[in-house]
């Protein structure tokens, strides 16, 4: 089990190198735990303190070894925080899974010149148990050190290994808890991303509600149209030149800057959902289309945006009510020039403003001779480009330019061009603005009917139009994608035909519910059925809009919130799982009894009627130690009898029964008592060894357990196993720390701890306390004659015989070597020698012992009392041995 001395050659100051690839993996595993250079923690200090107590050594360390040093997470009796790896005992211990022991460092060629041996603290003895991860990587050691040579017992080395594994369980537990926290944070981020993943932009509907702006890369406003000024600064407050953080609350400003930075980084046009508090203090929601602005050199110098208020659907309702003539009128009356350019460069259509910019009167316009003649503005470093050709190739272009007019003059304009389809053929739509005279408020674009239809059909947000009879008359492709149907085949049908049965009454009551709403807009969440039976959850905003003959029609804007709803559900479930597992983890770390927390957590996560933990009463019997719910508190299961519980205990495999009553091994009387319908048995094991069993019962049918619930119960069972094992280990270690490993009697440390109670009782009652020191006569001769093994047997058998001679209230301990000590409280003087003679005559194998005793004076230190008893012992030795002498 132990590695004493490595016989291979070694160079002073260097540690035998490990395999490079394995060392790299080991260092990566050490980094994963994130424990290096962290503050001291009581969990590790208690374990290292227990190791020092176990060995009765002055020093104990929890040592972690990286590429160049060994660092101490916990240190008992040593002031050093770290040492070079070359001076490290622990680095040698990484070569094996066993405990490494150096009985005398001055005799070990690896360490005789080590500065920790030749100088302070003068290490002579070392025992180090490696800290081994679940993947088998050795991170460091739990070690004990002494300044004198020592030979540890096998039991001490075994217990040291147990303590090192306990340290790794604490570290592994923390990594698992961190992983769960990361999972919760990732799901929260997914939910936030979901709310931003909107791709609807309506640049025309509700012109007065559209906010148009441009900001520098530092977030400073360069342009703000009147709509934005009206929302933000109706009193004339200056906006231009100010930053997001100067105008908006911190949280909103952070969101705007994050979105703007994404546009500047990717160089792509994107859609965001953002919130803005208007001048009345009302939080309004906007859909913002943001895109980069590039300078003459092609570099992005600003981010522009168009934000549409979608808090209410006034713009959508009015847009759908407008006829083709209205759309045409909007374009004709637009203060922005709009022209459609053919592939040969001729202008096929130009609105009056465009014609005015071209320098031709509306009455004289034609479709053909007019051409788009653009030149670079003076001083503009951007080279001249053919906007029309670029637009036909699918590249949207926006820039400043000089436009050649019909009369030969030129006017400064901003021009943007993009490819559209008209009458089945591609043309380029050109937007012109006379920047020499126009005002920001007159820059909004008016589009044609086909442009509105394109917006409706290409919108990423689902929309439907319903007539006065509740039948769909329009539905865009995005809605068809949501319900997985061809939208042309749903026209004329009702929304109730595609909704969950639970939502149909709500849909039928839509007209009245809409009237009852405060703002005339009905907002609700419903489930829409797909052909495969799956449900897509939709957030629907329904508002009234006039039909073609003035009828009461309704417009619905439908947002798919299935992923958000699933993320919210998963987040709630994850928070429940994490809270339950964290409660168990806190019990494990604190050393408290984890049983009640385990069963209560399982009951909450599984929504169970009863949860019971069973543990071994003896080799053949399981007993319910903890339960929640009715009954089962005194349940016992005979493992020799055929039962489901006994079978799960034997196999160590979990079992779930949907209809538990049908299982041939089920306990029918227990089923009737608990009214159990479905049941589950979950083993609790440590290193493959069963330590407990968790039984979960439901009083209603459970078709199957969700993977989440199963994982949570299994993780809680694993935590319960670790806690139960830790509790047993603590009891075992406490017993080892207070018991002499050879004789089984109390050791000197335990004697000192318990003697104070006897002294307090004796001083309070005045009944006296006798103390005696016993020494086996000629023990060295017995050892030399029969061997050390026989000497050990003599000490062990005498201790057992002596313990049988004293009362339960008496205190008997091994004092050292062949010496024992006993304290006799409340024992009259005439009975003291009778008891001590009984102890003297209990020595086996024909051997004898000498006894010296005295009575304790409450006014004197106990050390003086023991010194008198020890002097009486030597008097008994000089008087011929095998006798009792009072001092």
Secondary structure, 3 states (H helix, E strand, C coil): CEECCCCCCCCCCCCCCCCHHHHHHHHHHHHHHCCCCCCCCHHHHHHHHHHHHHHCCCEEEEEEECCCEEEEEEEECCCCCEEEHHHCCHHHHCCCCCEEEECCHHHCCCCCCCHHHHCCCCCCEEEEEEEECCCCCEEEEEEEEECCCCCCCHHHHHHHHHHHHHHHHHHHHHHHHHHHHHHHHHHHHHHHHHHHCCCCCCCCCCHHHEEEEEEECCCEEEEECHHHHHHHCCCCCCCCCCEHHHHCCHHHHHHHHHHHHHHHHHCCCEEEEEEEECCCCCEEEEEEEEEEEECCCCCEEEEEEEEEECCCCHHHHHHHHCCHHHHHHHHHHCCCEEEEECCCCEEEEECHHHHHHHCCCHHHCCCCCCECCEECCCCCCCCCCCHHHHHHCCCCEEEEEEEECCCCCEEEEEEEEEEEEECCEEEEEEEEEECCCCCHHHCCCCCCHHHHHHHHHHCCCEEEEECCCCEEEEECHHHHHHHCCCHHHCCCCEHHHHECHHHHHHHHCHHHHHHHCCCCEEEEEEEEECCCCCEEEEEEEEEEEECCCCCEEEEEEEEECHHHHHHHHHHHHHHHHHHHHHHHHHHHHHCCCCHHHHHHHHHHHHCCCEEEEEEEEECCEEEEEEEECCCCCCCEEECCCCCHHHHHHHHCCCEEECCHHHCCCCCHHHHHHHCCCEEEEEEEEECCEEEEEEEEEECCCCCCCCHHHHHHHHHHHHHHHHHHHHHHHHHHHHHHHHECCCCCCECHHHHHHHHHHHHHHHHHHCCCEEEEEEEECCHHHHHHHHCHHHHHHHHHHHHHHHHHHCCCCCEEEEEECCEEEEEEECCCHHHHHHHHHHHHCCCCCCCCEEEEEEECCCCCCHHHHHHHHHHHHHHHHHCCCCCEEEC
